[in-house]
Amino acid sequence: MKESEQLKVEKREVFGRKVKNLRKQGILPANIYGKKIKSLAVQLPKEDFLDVFEEGGEAELLYLRVKGEKEKRPVLVSNVQIHPVSGEVLHVDFQQVDLSQETTVEVPLKFVGESPAVKEGKGMLLELVNEIQLTCLPTNIPREIEVDISVLKEADQQLMVKDLKLPKNVKTEIDPEEAICKIEPPKATAEEIEEEKQAEAEAEAGAEAEAEKDEEVPAEEKEEESK
């Protein structure tokens, strides 16, 4: 995120059940924590946070401008508490980071392109994971990693972690052989399975009938037919 895109927050004096009153006013309670810093309770307009979060998610570097402080704080969204019924954002934790130290984050995968296998009806795309753990400096965190599925041309073909094109100075400790997506062959429908069973049964019945007919022919006739 550009440095010009910042969030303004204020130190929070309201805690416990009283934070409900803040939420009614459109104010989101939050905390800032990190290594070698004292945790700080803050608050900010919920809409300001949602505008930024919906665009960048948890994998993007943010800058918090705390009222009364001269220096802005580089942070990552560490945890977002959401109401299980209404889906409303209730609370957020910001992790303050050192811009000179690498950090590990989960970055979303974006599947791009068109798979020839899917287009030709050879199967459907099965996305096995939708994010990947990356390690890099906070300023190098990518918003997303693209996965080009246009190379998937056959059923059962797959892409693995080693196939990803990571930006410079960005790495992952995930097993390079771990599958990310694959082309799943189409499964037979119930009707097709029933037709196949019926065909097998008819073929088996025909074979048995032929065998019984062959057994009814006297041995003398068989010898005569073979001459």
Order of alpha helices (4+ residues) and beta strands (2+ residues): beta-alpha-beta-beta-alpha-beta-beta-beta-beta-alpha-beta-beta-beta-beta-beta-alpha-alpha
